[in-house]
Amino acid sequence: MYQYDDYDHAIVRARVAQFRDQTRRYLAGELSDDEFRPLRLQNGLYIQRHGPMLRLAVPYGLISAAQLRRFADVARRYDRGVGHFTTRHNLQLNWVKLAEVPQILADLARDELHAIQTSGNCIRNVTTDHFAGVAADEIADPRPWAELLRQWSSFHPEFAYLPRKFKVAISGATEDRAAIQVHDLGLQVVRDPAGTIGFRVYAGGGLGRTPLLGQVLREFLPWQHLLSYTEALVRVFNRYGRRDNAYKARIKILVKALGCEEFSGQVDEEWSHLKDGPSTLTDGEIARVAAQFRAPAYETFAADDLCHLAHLREDKAFSRWVERNVQNHKVPGYAAVTLSLKKAGAAPGDASSEQMEAAADLAERYSFGELRVSHEQNLILADVPQRELYTVWHRAKAASLAAPTVGLIQDLIACPGGDFCALANARSLPVAAAIQERFEDLDYQHDIGELELNISGCMNSCGHHHLGAIGILGVDKNGEEWYQITLGGRQGNDASIGEVIGRAFAAAEVPDAIERLIGAYLAHRHADERFIDTFDRIGEEVFRQAAYPHPHQSRRVANG
């Protein structure tokens, strides 16, 4: 994985020192709230419902065992011993003290960690596939490209105050596991007929108040022009994006207003001044960065380990875990393991300091000392020898990291919602807990099969509810919490945005409504159909009738 050079260390140390002085001045009354706000946001610090929240960066979801231990230590010493992994790979600490934040950042810097550009109207953390580098369907490892984008965008003086935040995702595989079509800029690694690497470029995607899928600007952008074309695109957004209305300031609104053809033409015009200039990538620069992502020293194993096969036959619980939580690896004899952060009684994506340390131990012993964070809010050991899976399973179980539910209803995504977030209209976590309790029976979960259920506490859609086959959105109605249900969303190559099916439900009604929806699916599915497949085949009406047993209840209303 990428290791800091002297320049990286220097700029992070300088940023920590700068923010330490800014915080001192604010606490001394020398800076007003309005003056301090952009400074703290530049360092990942929000003021949430209960106080400061600090968002820590995990660039493109890759983290070392030592870094995860540092997270565990910081969560224990400065928070309440728990961190929350988000849908953008980052870690949030919800109970920090403002005066201690500069020291937290100093401690993090010792292990090449920071909170730079995790908030504010700038280019945010670049995200990618959590199986990058090991996926069997990979065209090329996207991590070097993500790192180049990180280096280019960090502290970019022209893009420090964009109209709104700008999110980038990149996929290097044939199957998109990075949700690139719902990002401001989505990049798909492709090859031309000659086998040369390039990118299909999407722009104008995003969730939130106006969910839109990105439009294809270029079918093939040669890799040499990745930075110059991206710079041209962000310049157009910076110049013409709305600054008078925060709800209409994202690039998706600009692309929609101009139309894809006009927007693309403006980017090309801007690019004509940058193309083949100083930011053109060279073979040497690619080699410099790619060298930091060399494959580890894999051993030579048989494709199937005999002891592993025996455990699969003899231990049903282990076999079930392998079925859901273990993915194929491009190297024979290895596998990628998902450590579930969907423990009953805990918020989805939450990990205690002890769990983080246990995951770090597993990574050091069985996966070359590295982990990944997925946008589904789980941790991944990407390089586990097949022969070690049985031991890893037992050790993960001991740390409550082995729920065999990846991709099932209990593996739901949820934002912190109204329990923590000042922007939320409703709480997400109690609804998530109620659904997990209703569907806790493993046999029932496996019978239901693959089902993406996502929950957001407000229209910002941090829980990706628009992408869930079943999505739940918290809304405020006259000071009370209600929940809209959307159906038909999906991520991946055939991404789609879910649609609201009718009036909103009170919190206590939600588990019953979800159970009725799943009952309708089970009654109508064909063999081997997922929920989303059945929905696509038979349409919304059957599910709406199931959700609302009394016809008058399904009446659509403007605000839920």
N, C-alpha and C positions, 0 to 999 in steps of 0.2 A: 504494500500500500504506500501511498505518497508520504514521504518524510520531509519535514521542514528543512529548508536550507537556511543560511545565515540571514538572508533577506526576510524570510517568513518570520523567524524568531524576532528580528528587530522590529518589524512593523506591529506584531502582536504585543510585544513588550511596550512599545511606544503608545499603542492604543490603551492599554491597561493604565499606564501612568497618566495619560490624558484624562481618562474617565475618573480616575481616583481624585484628581484635582477638581474636575467638574462637579463630582458628587460632594466633595468638601465644601465647595462654594455654594452649592444649592442648600446644603444643610445649615450653612452659616447665614443663609438669607441673602446671599450676594447674587443669586440667580432666581428669577421668578419661575413659577410652574410652567408658564408658556415658553420661557427661555430654555428650561431644562428638558422639556418634553422631547424635542428632536434629538437632543444629545443622548438621552437614555434609550430612545428607540434605536439609535445607531448601534447600541450595545445590547440589544435584545431584551431590554427591560420595559415591561408593561406595568401599568397600575390596574389591577383586576378587582374583582368584587371584594376580596378580603385583604388586599394589599398588593405588594409587588409580586410579579411573576417574571422569572428569568428564563428565556428560551436559548438553549445551547445548540450550537450547530453540529450536525453529523454530515459532513459533505458527502453527497451521493450515497448516503446510507452505509458507508464503510467505517468501521471502528475497530481498533485493536483491543485485545484483552486488557492491556495496561490502561487504555483510555476509559474503558467501561468501569474498571476498578476506580479510576479517578471520579467518574460520575457517581459511583456508589459512595465514595468517601465524602464528596461534596454534599450529596443528598442527606447523608447521616449527620454531618457536622453543621450544615447551614440550613437544612430544611427539616422535614419530619421523617426522613428515612425512606422516601418514596419519590420516584421520578415518573413522568408521564411521557411516553413516546408517541409522537404525533404522526399524522398522515403525510407529513413531509420529512420524515426520518428524524426530526429534531427531538431533543429532550427538554421538557418544561419542568421547572421547579416552582411550585405554587405557594410556598410559604417562606420565601427568603425575606431578609431584612435589608432595607435600602442601604443602610450604612455599611453592610458587609459585602455588598455586591462587588465592589472593586477588588476585595481580597479573594472572593470566589473566582473572578476572572484571572487573577494572578495565579491562583492554585491550578486552574485549568490549563493555563499556558505552559505549565511545567510538563504537561503531556500532550502538547500540540493540539489543544482544544481552545475554542473561543466562542463568542456569541455575535460575531461581526455579521451584519446584514441579515440577521434572522428576523428583522422587523424594519418598519419604515418603508418609504416609497422609493425603493431601490431594487436592484436585481437580487432576488432571494437565493437561498440554497438550491443548487441544481440537484435534481433527483434523477434516479435511474432504476433499473431492474435490480431487485434484491438477489437475483441469481446471476448477475453479470459476471462474466469470466468463467462460469462453470455450466451454463445452460447448454443442453444438447442442441437446441435450435438457434444458437447464437451465430449471427453473421460476422460480427466483430465485437470485441470487448468495448463497451461504451465508456468505461471509467476513465481512460486517458483523455477522451474528448470532454468528459464532464470536468476533469481537473483543469484542462486548458481553459474552459469557460469560467471556472472558478477563479483562476489566476487573472484572467482578463477582466472579469467583472468586479473583483474585490477592490474597493476604494476607487473605482472608475470615477474621475472627477466630473465628467459630463453627465453621469447618470445617478448622482447621489440624491437628487430631488426630482424624481419622475412624477408624472401626474398621479400615479398610484403604483402599488407594488407590482413586480414583474417576475413571473415564475417560469422556470425553464425545466423541461424534462426530456430525457433522451433514452431511446430504446435501441439496443443492439441486436435484438433477436427477431425471428420471424413473427412471434407472438408478442404483442405489446403488453408488458406487465408493469409499465410505468405510467399508464393513463396519459399518454402524451397528447391526446386530442382534447383534453380539457385543461390545457396550460396556455399561458400567454404565448409561449413559443414551444412547440413540440418538434423534436428531431428524431427521425427514424433512420437508422443506418441502413443503407442499401448498396448494391453493387450494380455498375453498369454492365452492358454486354461483354466488355473486355475484362470484367472482374475488379475494376477499380472502385475503391470505397468512396462513397459520397453520402448525402443526406436528403431525404424527403423532408421538406420544411412545412410545418403547419403553424399558423398564427391565428390569434383571436379566439382561442378556446378558453373556457373558464366556467366555474360553477357560480355560486352566489345568487344574487337577486335576479340576474338574467343569465341562466345557464345556456351556454352555446358550445358547440363542437368547433374545433379549429378548422380553418380552411387551408387547403394545400396551395402554397405560394410557388413552390418549385418542386418538381418531381425528382430532380437530381441536382444537388449543389456539390461540386467537387470539394473534397476535404480541405484543400488549400485555402478556400475562401470562407471557411466556417466563421472565423472571427470578424472579417470585414463585412460579410453579409449580415451577420447578427448585429453588428454596430450600426449598419445602415437602417435596419429594421427598428432598432430601439430609438435611433435618432428621429425617425418619422413619428413614432409614438410620442417621444418627448416634445416634439415641436407642435403636434396637432392634437394630442390627447387632451380631453377636457379637464380643466382645473377649477371650474366653477361649480361642479357637482360631483361629490365623491362617489355617488352611486352610478355615475356615467363616465367615470374617469379611466376605467380599465381599457386595455387595448382592444378587447372584444367589441366594445361599443364603437370604437373608431373603425374597425374593420367592417362591422355591420353597416355603419352609417355611410362609409365611402363605397362599400362593395369590394369584393375580393380583388377584382381586376384593377380597379383604380388604386387600391392600397398597394397591391403588388407593383404597379407601375411607379408609384412614388418611391417605394423601397429601391427599385431598380435604378431610378434616377439618382437617388442618394448614393447608391452603391457605385455608380459610375465614377464618383469622385474618390472612392476608397479602394476599389478593386485593384489588386496587384501592388498595393501600397505597403507600408511598413508592417501592417498586421497580417499580411499573407503568411500562412504557415509553410514551413519548410520541412523537408525530410529530417533534418537534424533536430528541429524542435519537437517533432512527433516522437522521434527516437528517444530524446531526453526524458519526456514525460512517460512514454510507454514502458521504459526500462523500470519504472517504479511499480509496474503492475505485472511483472513477470509471473508466470505460473509457479507455484511452490514446488518443492522437490517431491513430486509424487512418487510413490513406490509402484512397482509393477505387480498388479494383482490379477487374479482371474476375474472374469466379468461377474461371476456369482460365487460368493463365499459359502462353502458347505455348511459351516457352523451357523451362519446367518440363515440359510434355508431351513436348517433343522429347527431353529428357534421360531421361525415363521410357522412351521407346521405344528409345533408343540405348545405354543403360547398364544392364545387367541387375543389377549389384550395387547401383546407386543405387535402382533400381525395387524391389528386395527390401527395402532399408532403409526406403523410403517405405511399403511394404506393412505392415511390422511396427511401425515407430517413429514414424510420423506420423499424427496424428489430425485429423479434420475440426474446423473452427472455425466459430463462429456468424457470423463476419464474412467475406464473400466475399473470396477472394484471400489469406487467412491460414491458418496451420496451427499445431498444437501439436506440438512435437518432444520425444520422450523420449530423453535422453542416458543410455545404458546404463552402470550401475555393476556390470556382471557380466563384467568382464574375466577371461579365463582366467589362472589363477595368482594371482588376488587374491580375497580374501573378498568374497562378495556384499554390496553396500552400501558397500564401502571406496572412498574417493577419496583420492588423493595430493594434496598441496598444489598440485602442478603441474596436476593435473586440475581441482581446484577453481578455480584461476586461469584455466585455459582455458575452463571453463564460464562463469565470470564475464565473460570477454572476449566470448564468444558472446552472452550475455544483453545486455551493454551495446550491442553493435553491431547485433544483429538482433531483440531481444525486449524493448525498452523498459526494459532494466536490471533485469528481475525474473526469478526462477526459482521453481520449485516443487520440493518433495520429495514423492515418492509413498510410500505405505506398502508398495509393492513394492520399495523401496530403490533408486529411480532418481531422476534429476533431469529436470525438464521446462522447456523454453522454450515458454511458452504462446502467444506472439504473433509468430510468424515469418512474414514475407511469403512466399508461395508461390514467388515469383521468386528468393528467396534460399536455397531449400532445398538446391540442389546445392552451393553454397558452404559452407553450414553443415555438410553431410555430410562434405565433404573436411576441413574444419577439425576436426570432431569425430573423424574417423578418426585424424588426426594426434595427437590426445590420448587415443586408445584409449577413446573415448566413443561409438562408433558401431556396436557389435555389433548386427546386424539380427535380434535375437532376442526382442524384447519379446513376452511372452505365450507363449513357447515354453519347452521344457524347460530350456534354459540360463539362462533368466531366473528361476531359482529364488530363493526367499526362504530365508535362513538367519540364525539368531542367531549371536552369537560363540561360544556353546557353551563346552565345557570348556577350550578354549585360553585363555580370558580370564575367564569368569564363575565365581564361587565357588559359585553355586547349581547349576551344570550337573552332570548325571550322566554325560554323555558329550560327546565333541567333535562339533560340527556341521560345521566347516569342511573337515576332510579328506574327509568323506563327500560334501559338496557338490562339492569339487574332483574326486573320483573320478567322480561322475556327469557333471559337465561334460566331463571328458576322454572318457568313454565315448560321449557324444553330441555330440562337437565338430563332426561333419560337418554343414554347414549344410543341404545337400540333405535329409539324413535328418531333421533337426529340422523343416524345413518340411513334409516329408511327414507326420510325426507330427501337426503342427498344434498348435493351442492346448492347453496342458497346464499347469496350476498344480501345481508340486511344491514343497512347503514343508518345512523341516527345523527342528526344535527340539532343543536339547540337554537339556531337562528338561521337566517337566510344566507349568512356568509358561507355556509356549507362546509365547515371544517371537517365534518363527519362524512362528507361525500355522499349525502343521502340521495342526490340526483343519480348516482351511479349504481345504486342498489337495485337488485331485482325487486326488493321491497325497501322503500325508503321511508324514513320517519322524520318529520320536521316539526320542531317545537315552534309554536306561534303564540302571541299574546292576544287575548280577546277580553277587553275590558278589565285588564289587570289579572286575568286568570290564565293558567297554562293549558294549552290545547295542542293537539298533535295531528298534523296532516299526514296522510299516507300516500305515497307515490308508488307506482308499479311500472315495470318495464325498463328500468335503467340497467346499464351494463358498462363495464370497462373493457379494454382490449381492442382488437382490430376492428370489431363491429360495434364500437361504442355508441350508446344511445342515452338520452336523458329521460328519466322517469316522469310520468304525468300524474298529477293529483287526481284521485278517483272520486272524491266527494267531500262532504263536510268533515271537519276536524273532530277528533275524539278526545274526551277527557282522559287523563293519565290512566285511571283505573280501567278504562275500556280498551286500552291498546292491546294488552296481551290476548284478550278474547278475540279482538278483530284479527290479529295476526294468526291465531289458531284457526279461525274460520277461513282465512285466505289459504292457509296451508291445507286445510281439509278439502277445499275446492280443487286445489292442485292434485292432491292424492286421488281424488275421485275421477279426475279427467286425464291424468297423465298417461302417456304411452310408455312402454318399457324403455328404460335408459334415458328418459327425458328429464332434464333439470326443470326447476320451477320456471326459469326464464324461457325455456323452449316451449313448455306448455302454454305459457302466457302468450308467446308470439303466435302459436298455432290457433288458439281458440279466442283470443282477444280479451278485452278488458271487462266486458259486460258480465260474464260469469263470475268474475272475481268481485266486481262491485256488488252484485247481488248477494254474494256470500258475506262481504264485509258489513253490509247494511241489511239485516234480516227484514226490516220494515222499510218498504220502498221509499216512504217520505224522507227517511234519514239520509239518503244518498244525494239529496239536493246539493248542487254545487253552490258555493258561496265565494264571494270575491276574496275574502281574507281568511278563509278556513272555516 
